[in-house]
């Protein structure tokens, strides 16, 4: 089965130790977060192993198969979203080039970078746990759009066919060790660490 073949690919956790020492996030917070991310990678691989065993020992489309398929999206997205999140941060941050394609598109769609940032921060400050993603889409006619989207959990709320550009984790584990309930302060620290050069590269 194609599904089993995909799941049996072994994924390796990436090393993000380069972020240790970043302003606004303690080493303990980051190390805890890295460990949580590594858990998603391990679970993706575990689902692959279990799926392969079921495929060899049981008829297809059993309840066990169904639950593994449902669980895979949650674990896989948890892995990838964390990778995008860590990858779009850098010590000291990297400013968005105002002459870049992304900067011009943000101004076009939101009126100004400040208006976009206000909306992004406000989305992150909403009650609840999840992710905030700046999504980019381009249709067959070449029409480009940007969206600040709230992702509930890892697998609910994504825009089909759109590309995640900037990813911010707003699960409690991303900030409570350092900030308690002051999520807005964490968001400010995150925004100072954004690597806009990396974010811009994600536009396709």
Secondary structure, DSSP 8 states (H G I E B T S, - for coil): -HHHHHHTS-------GGGTT-TTS-HHHHHHHHHHHHHHHHHHHHHHHHHHHHHHHS-TT-HHHHHHHHHHHHHHHHHHHHHHHHHTB-TT-B---TTSHHHHHHHHHHSSHHHHHHHHHHHHTSSSSEEEEEEEEE-TT--EEEEEEEEETTTBS--TT-EEEEEEE-SGGGTHHHHTT-HHHHHHHHHHHBBHHHHHHT--
